[in-house]
């Protein structure tokens, strides 16, 4: 995702992330089948599902949301051309049709994509959904006052870079054609074989022009999904959803729509959320969270209770925590120094600092270890579990630092167990064994984010993390390693400032592929190639552990989001 600091928010809602973090094949709840706790695992219609969250569901407008696969709560209200497959684990990383009859029909070079809407699609007021509404929904996402959504359409659509939205430009986007009420055609600047993934973003939600109220639309967006908004208080702090009686399951193979009502309550402390889910008293028995993980101490307590342990959902999202180097700054301009640090890292201590093996899995590849990303196993600088200090010292000597060296590691002071002091200290201790003295520079979250995302201020050695906008190597590798995505006067994510023609060319070649399995293999090979340059040191992939109430049924956790999918949940 474009802004790692908000991945947790976006994916969990993030989404996105958003939102937070991830690794290998996802599974259902530990010690339990994927249907949920209790003797009768058959899901039934009815009841109220309560959602207890830390972060409010802000900007509940499809134009403004930045969500992976349409998000969690948003996808109950907003349907899109395509969506994520709502199944456990690896199968859930696939893109499937939603409003459209298929995942899209490309022309020969994947620069033109055509979709046909299913028949019988209706809004909450019973009026028909048309392709003109989808075109308008996309166009309004370009309006400056409705910014915040994924940026791809501005980059990908022909002549869209300077478009200011339908409020200022009534002509609209010529790159989107709607020859009839059920057909929509997209014209792209360059081949994009992963366009079906992009079409899961909420910007592809239909919006009837006559019902558009601009910045106030978030208060009551017109539903195309199984639920409609009846209450939106304090910018998403309290959301109440009720059934959209005009939604038909016959047109929607993905969302189950079991509960009669969904009550989203946010602004809660994470410890309070976990306490309430653990106790499962009253309405909390039918509660879940879409953004709050169990911490190390909480997990230890839960693991010792058989009943609670049976109510923990475990999942993985495409996400990597890593060390980043700026090779423009000494001594990190010397590849042997970067390699030495790669060898010196003690991943076992880093994993422990991240909460232990139940909450983090060691990483030696930049791509997450999931098939959809094209995961290709490699370890160019094998250090074992505890690091190889001897090999690191050998490389330092070759680099001209036989007596060791002193460096500064920049990290965030946020208690996120990802880029925080615990991780930095574990790295400091490991590198000391190799003769590298590490001084720690801890910054408040906003200062940290500003510093590492500016070409002018980026430090030489710092902690970073990245999560995918969809489960593929493309949105994972390109923003970090495509030289054409280096931003010199704004937020930059190409931390290694890599501008390698062969890498850029391969990214373009893979983007042309509409065979996503073939593309995945190429992304994996590219990851292995880039990894040889030691521009990053992959550290670990986080794992989600989340409690749910004792009356929750039909728990589904996919490799797309890594968290419980509330579109599948039933309340006992």
Long-range contacts (C-beta under 8 A, 24 or more apart in sequence): 1-66, 1-68, 1-466, 1-467, 1-468, 1-469, 1-475, 2-66, 2-150, 2-151, 2-469, 2-479, 2-491, 2-493, 3-449, 3-491, 4-464, 4-465, 4-466, 4-467, 5-445, 5-449, 6-66, 7-319, 7-465, 7-467, 8-55, 8-291, 9-55, 9-291, 10-65, 10-66, 10-67, 10-68, 10-71, 11-67, 11-68, 11-317, 11-467, 11-561, 11-562, 11-563, 12-53, 12-55, 12-72, 12-290, 12-291, 12-561, 12-563, 13-55, 13-57, 13-65, 13-67, 13-71, 13-72, 13-73, 13-74, 13-290, 13-291, 14-66, 14-67, 14-68, 14-71, 14-72, 14-291, 14-561, 15-67, 15-68, 15-69, 15-71, 15-72, 15-561, 16-66, 16-67, 16-68, 16-71, 16-467, 16-469, 17-67, 17-68, 17-317, 17-467, 18-66, 18-67, 18-68, 18-71, 18-467, 19-68, 19-291, 19-467, 20-291, 20-293, 20-317, 20-319, 20-467, 20-542, 20-544, 21-317, 21-319, 21-321, 21-418, 21-465, 21-467, 21-541, 21-542, 21-543, 21-544, 21-562, 22-315, 22-316, 22-317, 22-318, 22-319, 22-368, 22-467, 22-541, 22-542, 22-543, 22-544, 22-562, 23-316, 23-319, 23-361, 23-363, 23-368, 23-369, 23-370, 23-540, 23-541, 23-542, 23-543, 24-316, 24-361, 24-369, 24-370, 24-541, 25-89, 25-90, 25-316, 25-370, 25-559, 26-88, 26-89, 26-90, 26-92, 26-314, 26-315, 26-316, 26-557, 26-558, 26-559, 26-562, 27-88, 27-89, 27-314, 27-315, 27-557, 28-88, 28-313, 28-314, 28-555, 28-556, 28-557, 29-310, 29-311, 29-312, 29-313, 29-314, 29-548, 29-555, 29-557, 30-309, 30-310, 30-312, 30-314, 31-306, 31-309, 31-310, 32-310, 32-311, 32-555, 34-88, 34-554, 34-555, 34-556, 34-557, 35-553, 35-554, 35-555, 36-548, 36-552, 36-553, 36-554, 36-555, 36-570, 37-310, 37-311, 37-550, 37-552, 37-553, 38-550, 38-551, 38-553, 38-572, 40-572, 41-553, 41-554, 42-553, 43-256, 43-258, 43-553, 43-554, 43-569, 43-570, 44-258, 44-553, 44-570, 44-572, 45-257, 45-258, 45-259, 45-260, 45-570, 46-258, 46-259, 46-260, 46-571, 47-258, 47-259, 47-260, 47-261, 47-286, 47-551, 47-570, 47-571, 47-572, 48-259, 48-260, 48-261, 48-262, 48-263, 48-283, 48-286, 48-571, 49-258, 49-259, 49-261, 49-262, 49-263, 49-286, 49-287, 49-288, 49-566, 49-569, 49-571, 50-262, 50-263, 50-265, 50-283, 50-284, 50-286, 50-287, 50-288, 50-549, 51-262, 51-263, 51-264, 51-265, 51-287, 51-288, 51-289, 51-290, 51-566, 52-265, 52-268, 52-273, 52-276, 52-277, 52-284, 52-287, 52-288, 52-289, 52-292, 53-264, 53-265, 53-266, 53-268, 53-273, 53-289, 53-290, 53-291, 53-292, 54-266, 54-267, 54-268, 54-269, 54-270, 54-273, 54-291, 54-292, 55-266, 55-291, 56-234, 56-235, 56-236, 56-237, 56-266, 56-267, 57-236, 57-239, 57-264, 57-266, 58-235, 58-236, 59-148, 59-218, 59-235, 59-236, 60-218, 60-221, 60-229, 60-232, 60-236, 60-239, 61-146, 61-215, 61-217, 61-218, 61-221, 62-137, 62-141, 62-149, 62-202, 62-203, 62-205, 62-207, 62-221, 63-137, 63-140, 63-141, 63-143, 63-146, 63-148, 63-149, 63-202, 63-203, 63-207, 63-217, 64-141, 64-146, 64-147, 64-148, 64-149, 64-218, 65-148, 65-149, 65-202, 66-148, 66-149, 66-150, 66-201, 67-201, 67-202, 68-200, 68-468, 68-469, 68-470, 68-560, 68-561, 69-200, 69-470, 69-560, 69-561, 70-200, 70-201, 70-202, 71-202, 72-290, 72-561, 72-563, 72-565, 72-566, 72-567, 73-239, 73-241, 73-262, 73-264, 73-290, 73-566, 74-202, 75-225, 75-255, 75-567, 76-225, 76-226, 76-227, 76-241, 76-255, 76-262, 76-566, 76-567, 77-221, 77-223, 77-224, 77-225, 77-227, 77-228, 77-229, 77-241, 78-202, 78-205, 78-221, 78-223, 78-224, 78-225, 79-205, 79-206, 79-224, 79-225, 79-252, 80-199, 80-200, 80-201, 80-202, 80-204, 80-205, 81-115, 81-134, 81-184, 81-199, 81-200, 81-204, 82-196, 82-197, 82-199, 82-200, 82-204, 83-200, 83-254, 84-200, 84-254, 84-558, 84-560, 84-561, 85-254, 85-558, 85-560, 86-254, 86-255, 86-556, 86-558, 86-565, 86-567, 86-568, 87-556, 87-558, 88-556, 88-557, 88-558, 89-557, 89-558, 89-559, 90-370, 90-371, 90-372, 90-559, 91-558, 92-556, 92-557, 92-558, 92-559, 92-560, 92-561, 92-565, 93-370, 93-371, 93-372, 93-471, 93-558, 93-559, 93-560, 94-372, 95-196, 95-197, 95-199, 95-200, 95-470, 96-253, 96-254, 97-253, 98-200, 98-252, 98-254, 99-129, 99-134, 99-206, 99-224, 100-199, 103-196, 103-199, 104-195, 104-196, 104-199, 106-193, 106-195, 106-514, 109-191, 109-512, 110-188, 110-191, 110-192, 110-193, 110-195, 110-511, 110-512, 110-513, 110-514, 111-187, 111-188, 111-189, 111-190, 111-191, 111-192, 112-185, 112-186, 112-187, 112-188, 113-185, 113-186, 113-188, 113-192, 113-195, 113-196, 114-183, 114-184, 114-185, 114-186, 115-183, 115-184, 115-185, 115-199, 116-182, 116-183, 117-181, 117-182, 117-183, 117-184, 118-251, 119-182, 119-251, 120-248, 120-250, 120-251, 121-224, 121-251, 122-246, 122-247, 122-248, 123-206, 123-208, 123-222, 123-223, 123-224, 123-246, 124-222, 124-223, 124-224, 124-228, 124-244, 124-245, 124-246, 124-247, 125-222, 125-246, 126-246, 127-208, 128-181, 129-206, 129-224, 130-178, 130-181, 130-182, 130-206, 131-178, 131-180, 131-181, 131-182, 131-183, 131-184, 132-178, 132-181, 132-209, 133-206, 133-207, 133-208, 133-209, 134-178, 134-184, 134-204, 134-205, 134-206, 135-172, 135-173, 135-176, 135-178, 135-184, 136-166, 136-172, 136-206, 136-207, 136-208, 136-209, 136-212, 137-203, 137-204, 137-205, 137-206, 137-207, 138-173, 138-176, 138-203, 138-204, 139-163, 139-165, 139-166, 139-172, 139-173, 139-176, 140-165, 140-166, 140-167, 140-207, 140-212, 141-165, 141-203, 142-173, 143-167, 143-168, 145-214, 145-215, 146-214, 146-215, 149-201, 149-202, 149-203, 150-198, 150-201, 150-203, 150-469, 152-198, 152-201, 152-469, 153-198, 153-203, 155-189, 156-188, 156-189, 156-190, 156-192, 156-195, 156-198, 157-186, 157-187, 157-188, 157-189, 158-187, 158-188, 158-189, 166-209, 167-214, 190-508, 190-511, 191-508, 191-511, 191-512, 192-511, 193-510, 193-511, 193-512, 193-513, 193-514, 193-515, 193-516, 193-519, 194-470, 194-472, 194-474, 194-475, 194-511, 194-516, 194-519, 197-469, 197-470, 197-471, 197-472, 198-470, 200-470, 201-469, 223-247, 225-252, 225-255, 226-252, 226-255, 226-257, 226-567, 227-257, 227-262, 234-267, 236-264, 236-266, 237-265, 237-266, 237-267, 238-263, 238-264, 238-265, 238-266, 239-263, 239-264, 239-266, 240-264, 254-567, 255-567, 255-568, 256-554, 256-567, 256-568, 256-569, 256-570, 257-567, 258-553, 258-554, 258-568, 258-569, 258-570, 258-571, 259-569, 259-570, 259-571, 262-566, 270-295, 271-298, 274-298, 274-547, 277-311, 277-547, 277-548, 277-549, 278-302, 278-308, 278-547, 280-311, 280-549, 280-550, 280-551, 284-549, 285-549, 285-550, 285-551, 285-572, 286-549, 286-551, 286-552, 286-571, 286-572, 287-548, 287-549, 287-552, 288-546, 288-548, 288-549, 288-552, 288-564, 288-566, 288-569, 289-546, 289-547, 289-548, 290-563, 290-564, 290-566, 292-546, 293-359, 293-544, 293-545, 293-546, 294-359, 294-545, 294-546, 294-547, 295-355, 295-417, 296-355, 296-356, 296-359, 296-417, 299-355, 299-356, 299-358, 299-359, 299-545, 302-547, 303-358, 307-550, 308-547, 311-547, 311-548, 311-549, 311-550, 311-552, 312-545, 312-546, 312-547, 313-544, 313-545, 313-546, 313-547, 313-548, 313-555, 313-557, 313-563, 313-564, 314-543, 314-544, 314-545, 314-557, 315-543, 315-544, 315-546, 315-557, 315-558, 315-559, 315-561, 315-562, 315-563, 315-564, 316-368, 316-370, 316-541, 316-543, 316-544, 316-559, 316-562, 317-368, 317-467, 317-468, 317-542, 317-544, 317-559, 317-560, 317-561, 317-562, 317-563, 318-368, 318-370, 318-372, 318-373, 318-467, 318-468, 318-471, 318-476, 318-559, 319-368, 319-465, 319-466, 319-467, 319-468, 319-541, 319-542, 319-562, 320-363, 320-366, 320-367, 320-368, 320-465, 320-466, 320-467, 320-476, 320-538, 320-539, 320-540, 320-541, 321-354, 321-360, 321-363, 321-418, 321-419, 321-423, 321-463, 321-464, 321-465, 321-538, 321-539, 321-540, 321-541, 321-542, 322-363, 322-366, 322-463, 322-464, 322-465, 322-466, 322-536, 322-537, 322-538, 322-539, 323-427, 323-461, 323-462, 323-463, 323-464, 323-536, 323-537, 323-539, 324-452, 324-461, 324-462, 324-463, 324-464, 324-495, 324-496, 324-535, 324-536, 325-460, 325-461, 325-495, 325-496, 325-534, 325-535, 325-536, 326-458, 326-459, 326-460, 326-461, 326-462, 326-495, 326-496, 326-497, 327-496, 327-497, 327-535, 328-460, 328-497, 329-459, 329-460, 330-460, 331-399, 331-401, 331-405, 331-407, 331-460, 332-460, 332-461, 334-399, 334-400, 335-533, 335-534, 336-395, 336-396, 336-398, 336-399, 337-395, 337-396, 337-399, 337-401, 337-405, 338-534, 338-535, 338-537, 339-381, 339-395, 339-534, 340-391, 340-392, 340-393, 340-395, 340-396, 340-399, 340-434, 340-436, 341-392, 341-431, 341-434, 341-436, 341-461, 341-537, 342-380, 342-381, 342-383, 342-534, 342-537, 343-381, 343-382, 343-383, 343-387, 343-388, 343-389, 343-391, 343-392, 343-395, 343-434, 344-383, 344-387, 344-388, 344-389, 344-392, 344-430, 344-431, 344-433, 344-434, 344-436, 345-383, 345-387, 345-427, 345-430, 345-431, 345-537, 345-539, 346-383, 346-385, 346-386, 346-387, 346-426, 346-429, 346-430, 347-383, 347-385, 347-387, 347-539, 347-540, 348-385, 348-386, 349-386, 349-426, 349-429, 349-430, 350-423, 350-426, 350-427, 350-430, 350-539, 350-540, 351-540, 352-426, 353-417, 353-422, 353-423, 353-425, 353-426, 354-417, 354-418, 354-422, 354-423, 354-540, 354-542, 355-417, 358-543, 358-545, 359-417, 359-542, 359-543, 359-545, 360-417, 360-540, 360-541, 360-542, 360-543, 361-540, 361-541, 361-543, 362-539, 362-540, 363-538, 363-539, 363-540, 363-541, 364-538, 365-527, 365-528, 365-531, 365-538, 366-476, 366-477, 366-480, 366-527, 366-530, 366-531, 366-536, 366-538, 367-473, 367-476, 367-477, 367-523, 367-524, 367-527, 368-468, 368-476, 368-541, 369-541, 370-471, 370-559, 371-520, 372-471, 372-472, 372-520, 372-559, 373-468, 373-471, 373-472, 373-473, 373-476, 373-520, 373-523, 373-524, 374-472, 374-473, 374-519, 374-520, 374-521, 374-522, 374-523, 374-524, 374-525, 374-527, 375-524, 376-521, 376-524, 376-525, 376-527, 376-528, 378-527, 378-528, 378-531, 380-531, 380-532, 380-534, 381-534, 387-430, 387-433, 387-434, 389-433, 389-434, 389-435, 392-431, 392-434, 392-435, 392-436, 393-434, 393-435, 396-434, 396-435, 396-436, 401-435, 403-435, 404-434, 404-435, 404-436, 404-437, 405-435, 405-436, 405-437, 406-436, 406-437, 406-438, 406-439, 407-436, 407-437, 407-438, 407-439, 407-460, 407-461, 408-438, 408-439, 408-440, 408-441, 408-459, 408-460, 408-461, 409-438, 409-439, 409-440, 409-441, 409-461, 409-462, 409-463, 410-441, 410-443, 410-448, 410-451, 410-452, 410-459, 410-461, 410-462, 410-463, 411-440, 411-441, 411-442, 411-443, 411-448, 411-462, 411-463, 412-442, 412-443, 412-444, 412-445, 412-448, 412-449, 412-463, 413-442, 413-443, 413-444, 413-445, 413-448, 414-444, 414-445, 414-448, 417-542, 418-463, 418-465, 418-542, 419-448, 419-463, 419-464, 419-465, 423-463, 423-539, 424-463, 452-495, 453-491, 453-492, 453-493, 454-491, 454-492, 455-486, 455-487, 455-488, 455-492, 455-497, 458-492, 458-495, 458-497, 462-495, 464-495, 464-536, 466-493, 470-560, 471-559, 471-560, 472-516, 472-519, 472-520, 472-523, 473-510, 473-519, 473-520, 473-522, 473-523, 473-524, 473-526, 473-527, 474-507, 474-510, 474-511, 474-519, 474-523, 476-523, 477-507, 477-523, 477-526, 477-527, 477-530, 478-507, 480-536, 481-507, 481-530, 481-535, 482-507, 495-535, 495-536, 496-533, 496-535, 496-536, 498-530, 498-533, 498-535, 503-529, 503-530
